[in-house]
Amino acid sequence: MREIRMHCPRGHKEMAVKRTEKNVLFRGVRLSIPVEQFVCPECGVEAGTVEQTAAIQKSITNAYRKSVGVLTGKEIF
Ligand SMILES: [Zn+2]
C-alpha cells in the first residue's frame, strides 16, 4: 500500500482518510456507494486522489448496473 498524504487546500493541516457511504443520483437512479476520501479535520473540506476518484466512479457504475439489473432483468445486456 502506498501512503498518500494530502494537505488541506485552505491552508490547514494534514487531511485524514475517511470512509463513508454517499448517496448519489446517477442517471435518475439514487445509489448508495462506499466512498474513501481525504477530509480536513478543521474545515471538513473533502478531496480525493485520482485513484480515489476513479474508484468512486467505478462504484457508482457498478451500483447503477446492479440497480438497473434488478429492475429490468436480462433486457439490458
Ligand atoms: Zn481545512
N, CA, C, O and the ligand as a Tripos MOL2 file, in Angstrom:
@<TRIPOS>MOLECULE
protein
  309   307    78     0     0
PROTEIN
NO_CHARGES

@<TRIPOS>ATOM
      1 N           0.8390   -1.2160    0.0000 N.3       1 MET1
      2 CA          0.0000    0.0000    0.0000 C.3       1 MET1
      3 C           0.8670    1.2570    0.0000 C.2       1 MET1
      4 O           1.8090    1.3920    0.7810 O.2       1 MET1
      5 N           0.5240    2.1440   -0.8800 N.am      2 ARG2
      6 CA          1.2230    3.4210   -0.9060 C.3       2 ARG2
      7 C           0.6250    4.3480    0.1310 C.2       2 ARG2
      8 O          -0.5870    4.3660    0.3450 O.2       2 ARG2
      9 N           1.4710    5.1000    0.7570 N.am      3 GLU3
     10 CA          0.9380    6.0650    1.7050 C.3       3 GLU3
     11 C           0.8680    7.4340    1.0390 C.2       3 GLU3
     12 O           1.8680    7.9840    0.5770 O.2       3 GLU3
     13 N          -0.3280    7.9500    1.0080 N.am      4 ILE4
     14 CA         -0.5270    9.2460    0.3680 C.3       4 ILE4
     15 C          -0.8700   10.2730    1.4330 C.2       4 ILE4
     16 O          -1.6720   10.0200    2.3320 O.2       4 ILE4
     17 N          -0.2580   11.4130    1.3160 N.am      5 ARG5
     18 CA         -0.5730   12.4830    2.2460 C.3       5 ARG5
     19 C          -1.1450   13.6600    1.4740 C.2       5 ARG5
     20 O          -0.7060   13.9790    0.3690 O.2       5 ARG5
     21 N          -2.1140   14.2830    2.0740 N.am      6 MET6
     22 CA         -2.7140   15.4290    1.4200 C.3       6 MET6
     23 C          -2.9630   16.5210    2.4440 C.2       6 MET6
     24 O          -3.4160   16.2650    3.5600 O.2       6 MET6
     25 N          -2.6580   17.7270    2.0410 N.am      7 HIS7
     26 CA         -2.9080   18.8480    2.9320 C.3       7 HIS7
     27 C          -4.1260   19.6340    2.4740 C.2       7 HIS7
     28 O          -4.4410   19.6850    1.2850 O.2       7 HIS7
     29 N          -4.7950   20.2380    3.4260 N.am      8 CYS8
     30 CA         -5.9980   20.9990    3.1170 C.3       8 CYS8
     31 C          -5.6850   22.1420    2.1570 C.2       8 CYS8
     32 O          -4.7430   22.9030    2.3770 O.2       8 CYS8
     33 N          -6.4800   22.2610    1.0880 N.am      9 PRO9
     34 CA         -6.2480   23.3540    0.1290 C.3       9 PRO9
     35 C          -6.4960   24.7300    0.7340 C.2       9 PRO9
     36 O          -6.0930   25.7430    0.1630 O.2       9 PRO9
     37 N          -7.1520   24.7690    1.8790 N.am     10 ARG10
     38 CA         -7.4060   26.0540    2.5210 C.3      10 ARG10
     39 C          -6.3170   26.4160    3.5200 C.2      10 ARG10
     40 O          -6.4610   27.3790    4.2730 O.2      10 ARG10
     41 N          -5.2290   25.6530    3.5330 N.am     11 GLY11
     42 CA         -4.0960   26.0100    4.3730 C.3      11 GLY11
     43 C          -4.1170   25.4440    5.7740 C.2      11 GLY11
     44 O          -3.3540   25.8880    6.6320 O.2      11 GLY11
     45 N          -4.9750   24.4750    6.0210 N.am     12 HIS12
     46 CA         -4.9740   23.8280    7.3260 C.3      12 HIS12
     47 C          -3.9450   22.7030    7.3520 C.2      12 HIS12
     48 O          -3.0250   22.6520    6.5350 O.2      12 HIS12
     49 N          -4.1270   21.8130    8.3080 N.am     13 LYS13
     50 CA         -3.1400   20.7480    8.4730 C.3      13 LYS13
     51 C          -3.4010   19.5760    7.5350 C.2      13 LYS13
     52 O          -4.1850   19.6710    6.5910 O.2      13 LYS13
     53 N          -2.7320   18.4890    7.8160 N.am     14 GLU14
     54 CA         -2.8650   17.2870    7.0130 C.3      14 GLU14
     55 C          -4.2860   16.7430    7.1040 C.2      14 GLU14
     56 O          -4.9210   16.7770    8.1580 O.2      14 GLU14
     57 N          -4.7590   16.2440    5.9760 N.am     15 MET15
     58 CA         -6.1130   15.7110    5.9410 C.3      15 MET15
     59 C          -6.1080   14.2300    6.2950 C.2      15 MET15
     60 O          -5.1080   13.5380    6.1080 O.2      15 MET15
     61 N          -7.2310   13.7570    6.8050 N.am     16 ALA16
     62 CA         -7.3440   12.3590    7.2140 C.3      16 ALA16
     63 C          -8.2290   11.5930    6.2450 C.2      16 ALA16
     64 O          -9.2030   12.1340    5.7220 O.2      16 ALA16
     65 N          -7.8910   10.3390    6.0100 N.am     17 VAL17
     66 CA         -8.7190    9.4980    5.1370 C.3      17 VAL17
     67 C          -9.9650    9.0780    5.8990 C.2      17 VAL17
     68 O          -9.9000    8.6400    7.0480 O.2      17 VAL17
     69 N         -11.0870    9.2240    5.2370 N.am     18 LYS18
     70 CA        -12.3510    8.8970    5.8740 C.3      18 LYS18
     71 C         -13.1900    8.0510    4.9320 C.2      18 LYS18
     72 O         -13.3320    8.3790    3.7540 O.2      18 LYS18
     73 N         -13.7430    6.9670    5.4470 N.am     19 ARG19
     74 CA        -14.6330    6.1240    4.6420 C.3      19 ARG19
     75 C         -16.0670    6.4120    5.0290 C.2      19 ARG19
     76 O         -16.4250    6.3810    6.2060 O.2      19 ARG19
     77 N         -16.8670    6.6860    4.0490 N.am     20 THR20
     78 CA        -18.2830    6.9580    4.2990 C.3      20 THR20
     79 C         -19.1360    6.3300    3.2180 C.2      20 THR20
     80 O         -18.6330    5.8270    2.2130 O.2      20 THR20
     81 N         -20.4160    6.3700    3.4440 N.am     21 GLU21
     82 CA        -21.3760    5.9750    2.4190 C.3      21 GLU21
     83 C         -21.9640    7.2550    1.8690 C.2      21 GLU21
     84 O         -22.3140    8.1640    2.6220 O.2      21 GLU21
     85 N         -22.0720    7.3240    0.5630 N.am     22 LYS22
     86 CA        -22.6430    8.5200   -0.0200 C.3      22 LYS22
     87 C         -23.8300    8.1900   -0.8790 C.2      22 LYS22
     88 O         -23.8620    7.1640   -1.5590 O.2      22 LYS22
     89 N         -24.8070    9.0710   -0.8430 N.am     23 ASN23
     90 CA        -25.9490    8.9360   -1.7320 C.3      23 ASN23
     91 C         -25.7290    9.8210   -2.9400 C.2      23 ASN23
     92 O         -25.5440   11.0320   -2.8160 O.2      23 ASN23
     93 N         -25.7510    9.2050   -4.1030 N.am     24 VAL24
     94 CA        -25.5820    9.9870   -5.3220 C.3      24 VAL24
     95 C         -26.7340    9.6930   -6.2730 C.2      24 VAL24
     96 O         -27.3200    8.6110   -6.2560 O.2      24 VAL24
     97 N         -27.0360   10.6690   -7.0900 N.am     25 LEU25
     98 CA        -28.0620   10.4950   -8.1020 C.3      25 LEU25
     99 C         -27.3450   10.3380   -9.4390 C.2      25 LEU25
    100 O         -26.6760   11.2610   -9.9060 O.2      25 LEU25
    101 N         -27.4890    9.1660  -10.0490 N.am     26 PHE26
    102 CA        -26.7870    8.8710  -11.2910 C.3      26 PHE26
    103 C         -27.7860    8.4000  -12.3260 C.2      26 PHE26
    104 O         -28.4200    7.3600  -12.1490 O.2      26 PHE26
    105 N         -27.9310    9.1440  -13.3910 N.am     27 ARG27
    106 CA        -28.8930    8.8320  -14.4640 C.3      27 ARG27
    107 C         -30.2890    8.5720  -13.9040 C.2      27 ARG27
    108 O         -30.9920    7.6610  -14.3410 O.2      27 ARG27
    109 N         -30.6690    9.3860  -12.9380 N.am     28 GLY28
    110 CA        -32.0160    9.2860  -12.3970 C.3      28 GLY28
    111 C         -32.2080    8.1950  -11.3630 C.2      28 GLY28
    112 O         -33.3250    7.9890  -10.8890 O.2      28 GLY28
    113 N         -31.1380    7.4880  -11.0010 N.am     29 VAL29
    114 CA        -31.2270    6.4290  -10.0070 C.3      29 VAL29
    115 C         -30.4470    6.8460   -8.7670 C.2      29 VAL29
    116 O         -29.2940    7.2670   -8.8580 O.2      29 VAL29
    117 N         -31.0990    6.7220   -7.5930 N.am     30 ARG30
    118 CA        -30.3900    7.0750   -6.3640 C.3      30 ARG30
    119 C         -29.6020    5.8710   -5.8650 C.2      30 ARG30
    120 O         -30.1520    4.7870   -5.6690 O.2      30 ARG30
    121 N         -28.2960    6.0840   -5.6650 N.am     31 LEU31
    122 CA        -27.4180    4.9900   -5.2840 C.3      31 LEU31
    123 C         -26.6760    5.3160   -4.0000 C.2      31 LEU31
    124 O         -26.3360    6.4690   -3.7360 O.2      31 LEU31
    125 N         -26.4320    4.2800   -3.2030 N.am     32 SER32
    126 CA        -25.6250    4.4320   -2.0070 C.3      32 SER32
    127 C         -24.3030    3.7210   -2.2550 C.2      32 SER32
    128 O         -24.2750    2.5080   -2.4600 O.2      32 SER32
    129 N         -23.2160    4.4700   -2.2370 N.am     33 ILE33
    130 CA        -21.9230    3.8680   -2.5660 C.3      33 ILE33
    131 C         -20.8900    4.1740   -1.4890 C.2      33 ILE33
    132 O         -20.9400    5.2230   -0.8470 O.2      33 ILE33
    133 N         -19.9490    3.2430   -1.2960 N.am     34 PRO34
    134 CA        -18.8660    3.4950   -0.3370 C.3      34 PRO34
    135 C         -17.8550    4.4780   -0.9310 C.2      34 PRO34
    136 O         -17.4600    4.3590   -2.0910 O.2      34 PRO34
    137 N         -17.4510    5.4380   -0.1230 N.am     35 VAL35
    138 CA        -16.5400    6.4750   -0.6000 C.3      35 VAL35
    139 C         -15.3550    6.5950    0.3470 C.2      35 VAL35
    140 O         -15.5140    6.6110    1.5680 O.2      35 VAL35
    141 N         -14.1600    6.6780   -0.2390 N.am     36 GLU36
    142 CA        -12.9620    6.9210    0.5680 C.3      36 GLU36
    143 C         -12.3280    8.2080    0.0860 C.2      36 GLU36
    144 O         -11.9030    8.3230   -1.0640 O.2      36 GLU36
    145 N         -12.2720    9.1770    0.9910 N.am     37 GLN37
    146 CA        -11.7470   10.4810    0.6160 C.3      37 GLN37
    147 C         -10.9310   11.0800    1.7490 C.2      37 GLN37
    148 O         -11.0060   10.6370    2.8940 O.2      37 GLN37
    149 N         -10.1540   12.0910    1.4090 N.am     38 PHE38
    150 CA         -9.4640   12.8610    2.4340 C.3      38 PHE38
    151 C         -10.4010   13.9480    2.9310 C.2      38 PHE38
    152 O         -11.0750   14.6160    2.1470 O.2      38 PHE38
    153 N         -10.4300   14.1120    4.2370 N.am     39 VAL39
    154 CA        -11.2690   15.1400    4.8310 C.3      39 VAL39
    155 C         -10.4280   15.9640    5.7950 C.2      39 VAL39
    156 O          -9.6820   15.4110    6.6030 O.2      39 VAL39
    157 N         -10.5480   17.2850    5.7120 N.am     40 CYS40
    158 CA         -9.8210   18.1610    6.6260 C.3      40 CYS40
    159 C         -10.5260   18.1610    7.9820 C.2      40 CYS40
    160 O         -11.7190   18.4550    8.0580 O.2      40 CYS40
    161 N          -9.7950   17.8330    9.0560 N.am     41 PRO41
    162 CA        -10.4250   17.8160   10.3800 C.3      41 PRO41
    163 C         -10.8490   19.2050   10.8590 C.2      41 PRO41
    164 O         -11.6660   19.3230   11.7720 O.2      41 PRO41
    165 N         -10.3050   20.2440   10.2550 N.am     42 GLU42
    166 CA        -10.6310   21.5970   10.7070 C.3      42 GLU42
    167 C         -11.8300   22.2100    9.9980 C.2      42 GLU42
    168 O         -12.7210   22.7590   10.6460 O.2      42 GLU42
    169 N         -11.8590   22.1200    8.6670 N.am     43 CYS43
    170 CA        -12.9520   22.7730    7.9460 C.3      43 CYS43
    171 C         -13.8700   21.7760    7.2400 C.2      43 CYS43
    172 O         -14.9140   22.1620    6.7150 O.2      43 CYS43
    173 N         -13.4850   20.4880    7.2240 N.am     44 GLY44
    174 CA        -14.3750   19.4690    6.6530 C.3      44 GLY44
    175 C         -14.3630   19.4020    5.1470 C.2      44 GLY44
    176 O         -15.1730   18.6860    4.5580 O.2      44 GLY44
    177 N         -13.4600   20.1330    4.5030 N.am     45 VAL45
    178 CA        -13.4080   20.0810    3.0460 C.3      45 VAL45
    179 C         -12.9620   18.6830    2.6190 C.2      45 VAL45
    180 O         -12.1100   18.0680    3.2620 O.2      45 VAL45
    181 N         -13.5500   18.1880    1.5240 N.am     46 GLU46
    182 CA        -13.2410   16.8530    1.0390 C.3      46 GLU46
    183 C         -12.4170   16.9280   -0.2270 C.2      46 GLU46
    184 O         -12.6330   17.7930   -1.0760 O.2      46 GLU46
    185 N         -11.4590   16.0010   -0.3470 N.am     47 ALA47
    186 CA        -10.6490   15.9350   -1.5450 C.3      47 ALA47
    187 C         -10.2900   14.4840   -1.8050 C.2      47 ALA47
    188 O         -10.0920   13.7080   -0.8700 O.2      47 ALA47
    189 N         -10.2060   14.1250   -3.0580 N.am     48 GLY48
    190 CA         -9.8580   12.7550   -3.4020 C.3      48 GLY48
    191 C          -8.6590   12.7320   -4.3250 C.2      48 GLY48
    192 O          -8.4480   13.6520   -5.1140 O.2      48 GLY48
    193 N          -7.8730   11.6700   -4.2180 N.am     49 THR49
    194 CA         -6.7880   11.4800   -5.1710 C.3      49 THR49
    195 C          -7.3850   10.9830   -6.4790 C.2      49 THR49
    196 O          -8.5730   10.6670   -6.5510 O.2      49 THR49
    197 N          -6.5630   10.9180   -7.4970 N.am     50 VAL50
    198 CA         -7.0280   10.4100   -8.7880 C.3      50 VAL50
    199 C          -7.5430    8.9840   -8.6240 C.2      50 VAL50
    200 O          -8.5680    8.6120   -9.1950 O.2      50 VAL50
    201 N          -6.8140    8.1850   -7.8300 N.am     51 GLU51
    202 CA         -7.1990    6.7810   -7.6050 C.3      51 GLU51
    203 C          -8.5360    6.7100   -6.8710 C.2      51 GLU51
    204 O          -9.4080    5.9180   -7.2270 O.2      51 GLU51
    205 N          -8.6850    7.5270   -5.8660 N.am     52 GLN52
    206 CA         -9.9320    7.5120   -5.0960 C.3      52 GLN52
    207 C         -11.1100    7.9350   -5.9660 C.2      52 GLN52
    208 O         -12.1890    7.3460   -5.9010 O.2      52 GLN52
    209 N         -10.8900    8.9550   -6.7740 N.am     53 THR53
    210 CA        -11.9570    9.4380   -7.6530 C.3      53 THR53
    211 C         -12.3380    8.3630   -8.6590 C.2      53 THR53
    212 O         -13.5180    8.1640   -8.9470 O.2      53 THR53
    213 N         -11.3350    7.6700   -9.1940 N.am     54 ALA54
    214 CA        -11.5990    6.6010  -10.1490 C.3      54 ALA54
    215 C         -12.3760    5.4680   -9.4780 C.2      54 ALA54
    216 O         -13.2930    4.9010  -10.0730 O.2      54 ALA54
    217 N         -12.0100    5.1430   -8.2450 N.am     55 ALA55
    218 CA        -12.6900    4.0780   -7.5060 C.3      55 ALA55
    219 C         -14.1430    4.4520   -7.2480 C.2      55 ALA55
    220 O         -15.0310    3.6020   -7.3150 O.2      55 ALA55
    221 N         -14.3810    5.7210   -6.9550 N.am     56 ILE56
    222 CA        -15.7470    6.1810   -6.7080 C.3      56 ILE56
    223 C         -16.5690    6.0720   -7.9910 C.2      56 ILE56
    224 O         -17.7140    5.6190   -7.9670 O.2      56 ILE56
    225 N         -15.9820    6.4850   -9.0990 N.am     57 GLN57
    226 CA        -16.6840    6.3890  -10.3860 C.3      57 GLN57
    227 C         -17.0580    4.9490  -10.6840 C.2      57 GLN57
    228 O         -18.1590    4.6710  -11.1580 O.2      57 GLN57
    229 N         -16.1330    4.0280  -10.4030 N.am     58 LYS58
    230 CA        -16.3600    2.6160  -10.6510 C.3      58 LYS58
    231 C         -17.4870    2.0920   -9.7600 C.2      58 LYS58
    232 O         -18.3530    1.3420  -10.2110 O.2      58 LYS58
    233 N         -17.4640    2.4950   -8.5000 N.am     59 SER59
    234 CA        -18.5100    2.0700   -7.5650 C.3      59 SER59
    235 C         -19.8760    2.5500   -8.0280 C.2      59 SER59
    236 O         -20.8650    1.8220   -7.9480 O.2      59 SER59
    237 N         -19.9150    3.7880   -8.5140 N.am     60 ILE60
    238 CA        -21.1870    4.3460   -8.9850 C.3      60 ILE60
    239 C         -21.6950    3.5320  -10.1750 C.2      60 ILE60
    240 O         -22.8680    3.1620  -10.2320 O.2      60 ILE60
    241 N         -20.8010    3.2600  -11.1200 N.am     61 THR61
    242 CA        -21.1920    2.4980  -12.3050 C.3      61 THR61
    243 C         -21.6760    1.1020  -11.9300 C.2      61 THR61
    244 O         -22.6910    0.6300  -12.4430 O.2      61 THR61
    245 N         -20.9420    0.4420  -11.0290 N.am     62 ASN62
    246 CA        -21.3320   -0.9120  -10.6020 C.3      62 ASN62
    247 C         -22.6750   -0.8990   -9.8910 C.2      62 ASN62
    248 O         -23.5350   -1.7400  -10.1510 O.2      62 ASN62
    249 N         -22.8490    0.0610   -8.9930 N.am     63 ALA63
    250 CA        -24.1010    0.1510   -8.2420 C.3      63 ALA63
    251 C         -25.2610    0.4400   -9.1830 C.2      63 ALA63
    252 O         -26.3640   -0.0790   -9.0140 O.2      63 ALA63
    253 N         -24.9920    1.2710  -10.1670 N.am     64 TYR64
    254 CA        -26.0320    1.6050  -11.1410 C.3      64 TYR64
    255 C         -26.4420    0.3680  -11.9370 C.2      64 TYR64
    256 O         -27.6280    0.1020  -12.1300 O.2      64 TYR64
    257 N         -25.4460   -0.3770  -12.3930 N.am     65 ARG65
    258 CA        -25.7410   -1.5910  -13.1680 C.3      65 ARG65
    259 C         -26.5530   -2.5730  -12.3560 C.2      65 ARG65
    260 O         -27.5130   -3.1660  -12.8480 O.2      65 ARG65
    261 N         -26.1500   -2.7400  -11.0880 N.am     66 LYS66
    262 CA        -26.8790   -3.6540  -10.2030 C.3      66 LYS66
    263 C         -28.3180   -3.1980  -10.0470 C.2      66 LYS66
    264 O         -29.2560   -3.9900  -10.1460 O.2      66 LYS66
    265 N         -28.4710   -1.9190   -9.8060 N.am     67 SER67
    266 CA        -29.7890   -1.3590   -9.5900 C.3      67 SER67
    267 C         -30.6670   -1.5270  -10.8190 C.2      67 SER67
    268 O         -31.8200   -1.9440  -10.7130 O.2      67 SER67
    269 N         -30.1300   -1.2080  -11.9680 N.am     68 VAL68
    270 CA        -30.8800   -1.3300  -13.2170 C.3      68 VAL68
    271 C         -31.1570   -2.7900  -13.5260 C.2      68 VAL68
    272 O         -32.2230   -3.1340  -14.0360 O.2      68 VAL68
    273 N         -30.1750   -3.6620  -13.2080 N.am     69 GLY69
    274 CA        -30.3380   -5.0910  -13.4470 C.3      69 GLY69
    275 C         -31.5010   -5.6570  -12.6560 C.2      69 GLY69
    276 O         -32.2500   -6.4980  -13.1530 O.2      69 GLY69
    277 N         -31.6490   -5.1900  -11.4160 N.am     70 VAL70
    278 CA        -32.7380   -5.6500  -10.5680 C.3      70 VAL70
    279 C         -34.0770   -5.2340  -11.1670 C.2      70 VAL70
    280 O         -35.0540   -5.9800  -11.1000 O.2      70 VAL70
    281 N         -34.1150   -4.0590  -11.7410 N.am     71 LEU71
    282 CA        -35.3580   -3.5430  -12.2770 C.3      71 LEU71
    283 C         -35.7750   -4.1790  -13.5940 C.2      71 LEU71
    284 O         -36.9590   -4.4210  -13.8290 O.2      71 LEU71
    285 N         -34.7930   -4.4500  -14.4550 N.am     72 THR72
    286 CA        -35.1520   -4.8460  -15.8100 C.3      72 THR72
    287 C         -34.6860   -6.2550  -16.1710 C.2      72 THR72
    288 O         -34.9270   -6.7110  -17.2890 O.2      72 THR72
    289 N         -34.0350   -6.9420  -15.2610 N.am     73 GLY73
    290 CA        -33.6100   -8.3080  -15.5410 C.3      73 GLY73
    291 C         -32.6200   -8.3920  -16.6660 C.2      73 GLY73
    292 O         -31.6320   -7.6590  -16.6830 O.2      73 GLY73
    293 N         -32.8720   -9.2870  -17.6180 N.am     74 LYS74
    294 CA        -31.8840   -9.5560  -18.6700 C.3      74 LYS74
    295 C         -32.0540   -8.6660  -19.8900 C.2      74 LYS74
    296 O         -31.3620   -8.8470  -20.8920 O.2      74 LYS74
    297 N         -32.9440   -7.7290  -19.8170 N.am     75 GLU75
    298 CA        -33.2270   -6.9390  -21.0040 C.3      75 GLU75
    299 C         -32.0550   -6.0400  -21.4160 C.2      75 GLU75
    300 O         -31.8830   -5.7420  -22.5980 O.2      75 GLU75
    301 N         -31.2600   -5.6140  -20.4460 N.am     76 ILE76
    302 CA        -30.1990   -4.6460  -20.7550 C.3      76 ILE76
    303 C         -29.0210   -5.2800  -21.4710 C.2      76 ILE76
    304 O         -28.6000   -4.8020  -22.5240 O.2      76 ILE76
    305 N         -28.4800   -6.3710  -20.8970 N.am     77 PHE77
    306 CA        -27.2870   -6.9280  -21.5370 C.3      77 PHE77
    307 C         -27.6370   -8.1900  -22.3120 C.2      77 PHE77
    308 O         -26.7610   -8.8040  -22.9210 O.2      77 PHE77
    309 ZN         -9.1490   22.7670    6.0640 Zn       78 ZN78
@<TRIPOS>BOND
     1     1     2 1
     2     2     3 1
     3     3     4 2
     4     3     5 am
     5     5     6 1
     6     6     7 1
     7     7     8 2
     8     7     9 am
     9     9    10 1
    10    10    11 1
    11    11    12 2
    12    11    13 am
    13    13    14 1
    14    14    15 1
    15    15    16 2
    16    15    17 am
    17    17    18 1
    18    18    19 1
    19    19    20 2
    20    19    21 am
    21    21    22 1
    22    22    23 1
    23    23    24 2
    24    23    25 am
    25    25    26 1
    26    26    27 1
    27    27    28 2
    28    27    29 am
    29    29    30 1
    30    30    31 1
    31    31    32 2
    32    31    33 am
    33    33    34 1
    34    34    35 1
    35    35    36 2
    36    35    37 am
    37    37    38 1
    38    38    39 1
    39    39    40 2
    40    39    41 am
    41    41    42 1
    42    42    43 1
    43    43    44 2
    44    43    45 am
    45    45    46 1
    46    46    47 1
    47    47    48 2
    48    47    49 am
    49    49    50 1
    50    50    51 1
    51    51    52 2
    52    51    53 am
    53    53    54 1
    54    54    55 1
    55    55    56 2
    56    55    57 am
    57    57    58 1
    58    58    59 1
    59    59    60 2
    60    59    61 am
    61    61    62 1
    62    62    63 1
    63    63    64 2
    64    63    65 am
    65    65    66 1
    66    66    67 1
    67    67    68 2
    68    67    69 am
    69    69    70 1
    70    70    71 1
    71    71    72 2
    72    71    73 am
    73    73    74 1
    74    74    75 1
    75    75    76 2
    76    75    77 am
    77    77    78 1
    78    78    79 1
    79    79    80 2
    80    79    81 am
    81    81    82 1
    82    82    83 1
    83    83    84 2
    84    83    85 am
    85    85    86 1
    86    86    87 1
    87    87    88 2
    88    87    89 am
    89    89    90 1
    90    90    91 1
    91    91    92 2
    92    91    93 am
    93    93    94 1
    94    94    95 1
    95    95    96 2
    96    95    97 am
    97    97    98 1
    98    98    99 1
    99    99   100 2
   100    99   101 am
   101   101   102 1
   102   102   103 1
   103   103   104 2
   104   103   105 am
   105   105   106 1
   106   106   107 1
   107   107   108 2
   108   107   109 am
   109   109   110 1
   110   110   111 1
   111   111   112 2
   112   111   113 am
   113   113   114 1
   114   114   115 1
   115   115   116 2
   116   115   117 am
   117   117   118 1
   118   118   119 1
   119   119   120 2
   120   119   121 am
   121   121   122 1
   122   122   123 1
   123   123   124 2
   124   123   125 am
   125   125   126 1
   126   126   127 1
   127   127   128 2
   128   127   129 am
   129   129   130 1
   130   130   131 1
   131   131   132 2
   132   131   133 am
   133   133   134 1
   134   134   135 1
   135   135   136 2
   136   135   137 am
   137   137   138 1
   138   138   139 1
   139   139   140 2
   140   139   141 am
   141   141   142 1
   142   142   143 1
   143   143   144 2
   144   143   145 am
   145   145   146 1
   146   146   147 1
   147   147   148 2
   148   147   149 am
   149   149   150 1
   150   150   151 1
   151   151   152 2
   152   151   153 am
   153   153   154 1
   154   154   155 1
   155   155   156 2
   156   155   157 am
   157   157   158 1
   158   158   159 1
   159   159   160 2
   160   159   161 am
   161   161   162 1
   162   162   163 1
   163   163   164 2
   164   163   165 am
   165   165   166 1
   166   166   167 1
   167   167   168 2
   168   167   169 am
   169   169   170 1
   170   170   171 1
   171   171   172 2
   172   171   173 am
   173   173   174 1
   174   174   175 1
   175   175   176 2
   176   175   177 am
   177   177   178 1
   178   178   179 1
   179   179   180 2
   180   179   181 am
   181   181   182 1
   182   182   183 1
   183   183   184 2
   184   183   185 am
   185   185   186 1
   186   186   187 1
   187   187   188 2
   188   187   189 am
   189   189   190 1
   190   190   191 1
   191   191   192 2
   192   191   193 am
   193   193   194 1
   194   194   195 1
   195   195   196 2
   196   195   197 am
   197   197   198 1
   198   198   199 1
   199   199   200 2
   200   199   201 am
   201   201   202 1
   202   202   203 1
   203   203   204 2
   204   203   205 am
   205   205   206 1
   206   206   207 1
   207   207   208 2
   208   207   209 am
   209   209   210 1
   210   210   211 1
   211   211   212 2
   212   211   213 am
   213   213   214 1
   214   214   215 1
   215   215   216 2
   216   215   217 am
   217   217   218 1
   218   218   219 1
   219   219   220 2
   220   219   221 am
   221   221   222 1
   222   222   223 1
   223   223   224 2
   224   223   225 am
   225   225   226 1
   226   226   227 1
   227   227   228 2
   228   227   229 am
   229   229   230 1
   230   230   231 1
   231   231   232 2
   232   231   233 am
   233   233   234 1
   234   234   235 1
   235   235   236 2
   236   235   237 am
   237   237   238 1
   238   238   239 1
   239   239   240 2
   240   239   241 am
   241   241   242 1
   242   242   243 1
   243   243   244 2
   244   243   245 am
   245   245   246 1
   246   246   247 1
   247   247   248 2
   248   247   249 am
   249   249   250 1
   250   250   251 1
   251   251   252 2
   252   251   253 am
   253   253   254 1
   254   254   255 1
   255   255   256 2
   256   255   257 am
   257   257   258 1
   258   258   259 1
   259   259   260 2
   260   259   261 am
   261   261   262 1
   262   262   263 1
   263   263   264 2
   264   263   265 am
   265   265   266 1
   266   266   267 1
   267   267   268 2
   268   267   269 am
   269   269   270 1
   270   270   271 1
   271   271   272 2
   272   271   273 am
   273   273   274 1
   274   274   275 1
   275   275   276 2
   276   275   277 am
   277   277   278 1
   278   278   279 1
   279   279   280 2
   280   279   281 am
   281   281   282 1
   282   282   283 1
   283   283   284 2
   284   283   285 am
   285   285   286 1
   286   286   287 1
   287   287   288 2
   288   287   289 am
   289   289   290 1
   290   290   291 1
   291   291   292 2
   292   291   293 am
   293   293   294 1
   294   294   295 1
   295   295   296 2
   296   295   297 am
   297   297   298 1
   298   298   299 1
   299   299   300 2
   300   299   301 am
   301   301   302 1
   302   302   303 1
   303   303   304 2
   304   303   305 am
   305   305   306 1
   306   306   307 1
   307   307   308 2
@<TRIPOS>SUBSTRUCTURE
     1 MET1         2 RESIDUE 1 A MET
     2 ARG2         6 RESIDUE 1 A ARG
     3 GLU3        10 RESIDUE 1 A GLU
     4 ILE4        14 RESIDUE 1 A ILE
     5 ARG5        18 RESIDUE 1 A ARG
     6 MET6        22 RESIDUE 1 A MET
     7 HIS7        26 RESIDUE 1 A HIS
     8 CYS8        30 RESIDUE 1 A CYS
     9 PRO9        34 RESIDUE 1 A PRO
    10 ARG10       38 RESIDUE 1 A ARG
    11 GLY11       42 RESIDUE 1 A GLY
    12 HIS12       46 RESIDUE 1 A HIS
    13 LYS13       50 RESIDUE 1 A LYS
    14 GLU14       54 RESIDUE 1 A GLU
    15 MET15       58 RESIDUE 1 A MET
    16 ALA16       62 RESIDUE 1 A ALA
    17 VAL17       66 RESIDUE 1 A VAL
    18 LYS18       70 RESIDUE 1 A LYS
    19 ARG19       74 RESIDUE 1 A ARG
    20 THR20       78 RESIDUE 1 A THR
    21 GLU21       82 RESIDUE 1 A GLU
    22 LYS22       86 RESIDUE 1 A LYS
    23 ASN23       90 RESIDUE 1 A ASN
    24 VAL24       94 RESIDUE 1 A VAL
    25 LEU25       98 RESIDUE 1 A LEU
    26 PHE26      102 RESIDUE 1 A PHE
    27 ARG27      106 RESIDUE 1 A ARG
    28 GLY28      110 RESIDUE 1 A GLY
    29 VAL29      114 RESIDUE 1 A VAL
    30 ARG30      118 RESIDUE 1 A ARG
    31 LEU31      122 RESIDUE 1 A LEU
    32 SER32      126 RESIDUE 1 A SER
    33 ILE33      130 RESIDUE 1 A ILE
    34 PRO34      134 RESIDUE 1 A PRO
    35 VAL35      138 RESIDUE 1 A VAL
    36 GLU36      142 RESIDUE 1 A GLU
    37 GLN37      146 RESIDUE 1 A GLN
    38 PHE38      150 RESIDUE 1 A PHE
    39 VAL39      154 RESIDUE 1 A VAL
    40 CYS40      158 RESIDUE 1 A CYS
    41 PRO41      162 RESIDUE 1 A PRO
    42 GLU42      166 RESIDUE 1 A GLU
    43 CYS43      170 RESIDUE 1 A CYS
    44 GLY44      174 RESIDUE 1 A GLY
    45 VAL45      178 RESIDUE 1 A VAL
    46 GLU46      182 RESIDUE 1 A GLU
    47 ALA47      186 RESIDUE 1 A ALA
    48 GLY48      190 RESIDUE 1 A GLY
    49 THR49      194 RESIDUE 1 A THR
    50 VAL50      198 RESIDUE 1 A VAL
    51 GLU51      202 RESIDUE 1 A GLU
    52 GLN52      206 RESIDUE 1 A GLN
    53 THR53      210 RESIDUE 1 A THR
    54 ALA54      214 RESIDUE 1 A ALA
    55 ALA55      218 RESIDUE 1 A ALA
    56 ILE56      222 RESIDUE 1 A ILE
    57 GLN57      226 RESIDUE 1 A GLN
    58 LYS58      230 RESIDUE 1 A LYS
    59 SER59      234 RESIDUE 1 A SER
    60 ILE60      238 RESIDUE 1 A ILE
    61 THR61      242 RESIDUE 1 A THR
    62 ASN62      246 RESIDUE 1 A ASN
    63 ALA63      250 RESIDUE 1 A ALA
    64 TYR64      254 RESIDUE 1 A TYR
    65 ARG65      258 RESIDUE 1 A ARG
    66 LYS66      262 RESIDUE 1 A LYS
    67 SER67      266 RESIDUE 1 A SER
    68 VAL68      270 RESIDUE 1 A VAL
    69 GLY69      274 RESIDUE 1 A GLY
    70 VAL70      278 RESIDUE 1 A VAL
    71 LEU71      282 RESIDUE 1 A LEU
    72 THR72      286 RESIDUE 1 A THR
    73 GLY73      290 RESIDUE 1 A GLY
    74 LYS74      294 RESIDUE 1 A LYS
    75 GLU75      298 RESIDUE 1 A GLU
    76 ILE76      302 RESIDUE 1 A ILE
    77 PHE77      306 RESIDUE 1 A PHE
    78 ZN78       309 GROUP 0 **** ****
